[in-house]
Every structure is written in C-alpha cells, then in structure tokens.
Amino acid sequence: MNAKIEDVQNFWENNPLFTGESQFEANSRAFFEEHRKVYLEDVFAGKFEDNKFIPNLENKVCLDLGCGVGFWTVEIQKRRKTGEFFSADLTKAAIDATKKRLDFYDLHSHLSQQNAEKLNFETACFDFVNCQGVIHHTVNPNKAIEEIARVLKKGGEASISVYYKNFFLRNWKSFGKIGKLLSKRGAKLEGRGREDIFKEDNTDEITRLYDGKDNPIGISYSKRELFDALTPYFEIERTFLYFFPARSLPFKIPKFFHRILAKYFGFMIHANLIKK
C-alpha cells in the first residue's frame, strides 16, 4: 500500500491509541489508568526502568513528539523535573487526549498538532526529544529523523523507539505454524481488528496489523537499518530491546520469564542518542 500522510492522519484520528482495546470510555480517568497499567505490566514487563529511557532533564526544554494519548508526556514530567515542556502529534484526537490526561494530573505542556516530517518548531530549540513508537508509522521515517535532529540543539539528547525485526519475525517461516496453533488456543490481541494476527504469514503485515487492521503503515527495523538511519545525525549512546506482548498469549507467563523475553526477544528497539 502506497500510503500518504493523509491516510496516516485519518487512521490515527479515527483510531487513537488504545481505543478499541480498553473497556473504559476513551479519555476518561479509568481509560488512562488502564492504559498506564498495560504499559507498565506488558510493554515494560512489570518493571519500567525510567533511567534507560529518560535522561536528567532539569531545566531542559523538552518535546514529546507523537504524544498519542499522553503516556510519555505525563510520565516524563512526573518522573523528572523538566524545564519548558512541549507535546506534538499529527492528530487533533491525540492532542485532545493528552490535554485531558495532563489535566487529571495537574500537569502542563504546550500542545500542538504537527507532522513529524515537517515540524514548525525553530531549528535547535530543544534540549531533549522523546519519540516513542512514532517514526515507524510515518510515510518518510528518515525525514522525521532529520527533523528531530534539526530541532535539537547540538549535543541535545533524543530517546527513540521503533518496531524491531526480532528473532521471531526474522524466523517467522519456522514459527508461523506455532503462531497458528496459539491462535487456535486463543492467542490474540483484543480490539482494533487484530484478533487473527497470529495467523498472518507475512511479517510486514504482522507489524502493520499490531495497531489495527486499517493501519496504513507499520515498519519494523533491523539494527543495521536503524543505525544507518540515525548515524548521519546522532551519536548512539546505547540501544536495547523491550516489549514482548504477553497479554496476547492464551496463558499467563511468570514475570521473570516475561522480562527475559522482552530483554532478548523484544519487538521494540530503543536508542538513546546525542546530536552530533
């Protein structure tokens, strides 16, 4: 599918993150609390090591790019004493959700609707940019990376995560039959039309389907592909894997085993970066 930025915007405007999965009314306090619980217990395998994602931000001007329903905008400000804070997203739905989430916690951010591939912020105006699970949904991810570098001051830091071509995706021809068997046993991701994701043979489709059956773009990266995209602009301080979607399995797994799977077989790769 040759998606356009308008297709991406329309999908996320009509399918904000976590809607269709939550049992609660979108943008209610219960909705945000459930979303946070899922992130902490599933995305971070029950242990959110914030020092791996968030540097010291005291008096730093920060941007949460692709803020979605406001998880990172709120968590960063709760966990760090920051300077001026900004949040931006392609959709009005995300800006409205983030505003509501901030209000619940008596926090503030300068909110704006923006295209990550063409930001209207001035050059070199931020000390830190947080961009979690965003550029793999853009039409031109390299342009979004270039824009992150442009708006960062020299020596500024960025925290970026994208979908990763992990061991299972790289070897899905061998694991596909196991996926179909798990699907028969009840493995699935609830809501957003993803119930048959384990039956999919095409790994590119698995990545796309994770955010919904009508999601126009979902790209996964190898380490080399990510490094090649980042190194023209950044020094890479560290990378690590995380996120193994245990909630999709038809049985519970021990927490320690969940953390092992996330650490070594994660479906997300994170990079801590310093602008050259």
C-alpha positions, 0 to 999 in steps of 0.5 A: 500500500502506497500510503500518504500522510493523509491516510496516516492522519485519518487512521490515527484520528479515527483510531487513537491509541488504545481505543478499541482495546480498553473497556473504559470510555476513551479519555476518561480517568479509568481509560488512562489508568488502564492504559498506564497499567498495560504499559507498565505490566506488558510493554515494560514487563512489570518493571519500567526502568525510567533511567534507560529511557529518560535522561536528567532533564532539569531545566531542559526544554523538552518535546514529546513528539507523537504524544498519542494519548499522553503516556510519555508526556505525563510520565516524563514530567512526573518522573523528572523535573523538566524545564519548558515542556512541549507535546506534538502529534499529527492528530487533533484526537491525540492532542485532545487526549493528552490535554485531558490526561495532563489535566487529571494530573495537574500537569502542563505542556504546550500542545500542538498538532504537527507532522513529524516530517515537517515540524514548525518548531525553530531549528535547535530549540530543544534540549531533549526529544522523546519519540516513542513508537512514532517514526515507524508509522510515518510515510518518510521515517528518515525525514522525521529523523532529520527533523528531530535532529534539526530541532535539537540543539547540538549535543541535545539528547533524543530517546527513540523507539521503533518496531524491531525485526526480532528473532521471531519475525526474522524466523517467522517461516519456522514459527508461523505454524506455532503462531497458528496453533496459539491462535487456535488456543486463543492467542490474540490481541483484543480490539482494533481488528487484530484478533487473527494476527497470529495467523498472518504469514507475512511479517510486514503485515504482522507489524502493520496489523499490531495497531489495527487492521486499517493501519496504513503503515507499520515498519519494523527495523533491523539494527543495521537499518536503524543505525544507518538511519540515525548515524548521519545525525546522532551519536548512539549512546546505547540501544536495547530491546523491550516489549514482548506482548504477553497479554496476547498469549492464551496463558499467563507467563511468570514475570521473570520469564516475561522480562527475559523475553522482552530483554532478548526477544523484544519487538521494540528497539530503543536508542538513546542518542546525542546530536552530533 
